[in-house]
Amino acid sequence: MNNDWFKLIGIPIATVAVSGHVYAAEYLSVEQAQKLMFSNSAVFEKSDVNLNRAAKKAIKDASGVMMDRSVLPAWKVFDGGNLSGYFIVDEVIGKHEYITYAVALSPTGEVRQVEILVYRESYGYEVRNPRWRAQFVGHKAGTTLDLGEEIKNISGATMSCRHITEGVNRVLAAYDLYLKYQ
């Protein structure tokens, strides 16, 4: 009888406890995001931002957010031979796992769009909501976005919201300090 109870109750509970890990979902590849965020006729020229210790410090000073990586993947975007903007891929930690996202900027460094490429957390995925991401549109380098002020929080996704907001601040600082001069 005791053994039957474990089969009915214990095994399903143990399965739920073990299976509550990360649920990674790739929503967009870099190429898909580029096509979504810019016109189909856009041409993407790789223009990574290489960051030494001084550059990382300058970005942190400007954005308040630490830059861990040595290279920020970026592209200059041309349409009809004219610069139409920039496409940058970055990662931030959600609560436990990384979130890969992309930011489309205008030629003057204004946020045009933010897209989530890969979300690895098992909760907080609400940051994929288009209305939440639309809050970033129109903000420029030189301004600092604050969660709870310019960017509204999503209950249950606070860490993801906070870190994506910080990441966009970091991307805007990297554009303002380095990318626009390349």
C-alpha positions as CSV (number, residue, x, y, z in Angstrom):
1,M,0.0,0.0,0.0
2,N,2.8,2.4,0.9
3,N,4.5,1.7,-2.4
4,D,1.3,2.4,-4.4
5,W,1.0,5.8,-2.6
6,F,4.5,6.8,-3.7
7,K,3.7,5.8,-7.3
8,L,0.6,7.9,-7.3
9,I,1.8,11.0,-5.5
10,G,5.6,10.8,-5.1
11,I,6.8,10.2,-8.6
12,P,4.6,13.0,-10.2
13,I,5.8,15.5,-7.5
14,A,9.4,14.5,-8.1
15,T,9.0,14.9,-11.8
16,V,7.5,18.4,-11.4
17,A,10.3,19.4,-9.0
18,V,13.0,18.2,-11.4
19,S,11.4,19.6,-14.6
20,G,11.1,23.2,-13.3
21,H,14.3,24.3,-15.1
22,V,14.9,26.6,-18.0
23,Y,12.7,26.8,-21.0
24,A,14.8,28.3,-23.7
25,A,12.9,29.6,-26.7
26,E,14.4,31.1,-29.8
27,Y,11.9,33.5,-31.3
28,L,14.0,35.2,-33.9
29,S,17.4,34.6,-35.5
30,V,19.6,37.6,-36.1
31,E,18.7,37.6,-39.8
32,Q,15.0,37.4,-39.1
33,A,15.2,40.3,-36.6
34,Q,17.1,42.3,-39.1
35,K,14.4,41.8,-41.8
36,L,11.6,42.5,-39.2
37,M,13.2,45.7,-37.9
38,F,14.4,47.2,-41.3
39,S,13.1,47.1,-44.8
40,N,13.6,44.1,-47.1
41,S,15.9,46.1,-49.3
42,A,18.2,47.0,-46.3
43,V,21.9,46.1,-46.5
44,F,23.7,45.2,-43.3
45,E,27.4,46.0,-42.9
46,K,29.0,44.4,-39.9
47,S,30.4,47.1,-37.6
48,D,31.1,45.5,-34.2
49,V,32.2,47.7,-31.4
50,N,35.4,46.4,-29.9
51,L,35.6,47.3,-26.2
52,N,38.8,47.6,-24.2
53,R,38.8,48.3,-20.5
54,A,38.6,52.1,-20.9
55,A,35.7,51.7,-23.4
56,K,33.8,49.4,-20.9
57,K,34.4,52.0,-18.2
58,A,33.1,54.8,-20.3
59,I,30.0,52.9,-21.2
60,K,29.4,52.1,-17.5
61,D,29.9,55.7,-16.6
62,A,27.5,56.9,-19.2
63,S,24.8,54.3,-18.7
64,G,25.3,53.1,-15.1
65,V,25.4,49.5,-16.5
66,M,28.5,47.3,-16.6
67,M,29.7,46.0,-20.0
68,D,31.0,42.5,-19.6
69,R,31.7,41.6,-23.2
70,S,34.7,42.7,-25.3
71,V,32.7,42.9,-28.5
72,L,29.2,44.4,-29.0
73,P,27.8,42.8,-32.2
74,A,26.5,45.7,-34.4
75,W,25.6,46.4,-38.0
76,K,25.3,49.7,-39.9
77,V,22.2,49.5,-42.0
78,F,21.9,51.0,-45.5
79,D,18.9,51.4,-47.7
80,G,19.3,52.8,-51.2
81,G,22.9,53.6,-50.3
82,N,22.0,55.8,-47.4
83,L,22.6,55.1,-43.7
84,S,19.2,54.1,-42.4
85,G,20.2,53.0,-38.9
86,Y,22.0,50.5,-36.7
87,F,21.2,47.0,-35.6
88,I,22.8,45.9,-32.3
89,V,22.5,42.5,-30.5
90,D,23.1,42.3,-26.8
91,E,22.5,40.0,-23.9
92,V,21.3,40.6,-20.3
93,I,20.7,38.3,-17.5
94,G,17.0,37.8,-16.7
95,K,16.8,36.4,-13.2
96,H,19.0,33.4,-13.8
97,E,19.6,33.0,-17.5
98,Y,20.5,35.2,-20.4
99,I,18.1,37.0,-22.6
100,T,19.3,37.8,-26.1
101,Y,17.7,40.9,-27.7
102,A,18.2,43.3,-30.5
103,V,17.8,47.0,-30.8
104,A,17.2,48.9,-34.0
105,L,18.4,52.5,-33.9
106,S,17.8,55.4,-36.3
107,P,20.8,57.1,-37.9
108,T,20.7,59.6,-35.0
109,G,20.6,56.9,-32.3
110,E,16.9,56.9,-31.5
111,V,15.4,53.6,-30.6
112,R,13.2,52.3,-33.4
113,Q,12.4,48.8,-32.1
114,V,13.4,46.3,-29.5
115,E,13.0,42.5,-30.2
116,I,13.6,39.5,-28.0
117,L,15.6,36.9,-29.9
118,V,16.1,34.2,-27.3
119,Y,14.5,33.9,-23.9
120,R,15.9,31.3,-21.6
121,E,13.9,31.8,-18.4
122,S,10.9,29.8,-17.3
123,Y,9.0,32.9,-16.3
124,G,9.1,36.6,-17.1
125,Y,8.6,36.0,-20.8
126,E,6.0,38.8,-20.8
127,V,8.8,41.1,-21.9
128,R,8.0,39.8,-25.4
129,N,4.8,41.8,-25.3
130,P,4.9,44.3,-28.1
131,R,3.2,47.0,-25.9
132,W,5.9,46.6,-23.3
133,R,8.8,46.8,-25.8
134,A,7.2,49.8,-27.6
135,Q,7.9,51.9,-24.5
136,F,11.6,52.1,-25.7
137,V,10.7,53.6,-29.1
138,G,11.8,57.2,-29.5
139,H,14.3,57.3,-26.6
140,K,17.8,58.5,-27.6
141,A,21.3,58.3,-26.4
142,G,22.0,60.7,-23.6
143,T,18.9,59.9,-21.7
144,T,18.7,57.2,-19.0
145,L,15.6,55.1,-18.9
146,D,14.4,54.0,-15.5
147,L,12.2,51.1,-14.7
148,G,9.0,52.4,-13.0
149,E,9.4,55.8,-14.6
150,E,9.8,55.9,-18.5
151,I,9.5,52.1,-18.6
152,K,6.7,50.4,-16.8
153,N,7.3,47.2,-14.9
154,I,5.5,43.9,-15.5
155,S,4.5,42.0,-12.3
156,G,6.3,38.6,-12.3
157,A,8.9,39.8,-14.8
158,T,10.6,42.5,-12.7
159,M,14.2,41.2,-13.2
160,S,13.8,40.7,-16.9
161,C,12.2,44.2,-17.3
162,R,14.9,45.8,-15.2
163,H,17.8,44.2,-17.0
164,I,16.4,44.8,-20.5
165,T,15.9,48.4,-19.6
166,E,19.5,48.6,-18.3
167,G,20.7,46.8,-21.5
168,V,19.0,49.3,-23.7
169,N,20.6,52.1,-21.7
170,R,24.0,50.4,-22.3
171,V,23.4,50.0,-26.0
172,L,22.4,53.7,-26.3
173,A,25.6,54.7,-24.5
174,A,27.7,52.4,-26.7
175,Y,26.1,54.0,-29.8
176,D,26.7,57.5,-28.4
177,L,30.3,56.9,-27.4
178,Y,31.6,54.6,-30.2
179,L,29.2,53.3,-32.9
180,K,28.1,56.7,-34.4
181,Y,31.8,57.5,-35.0
182,Q,32.6,54.3,-37.0
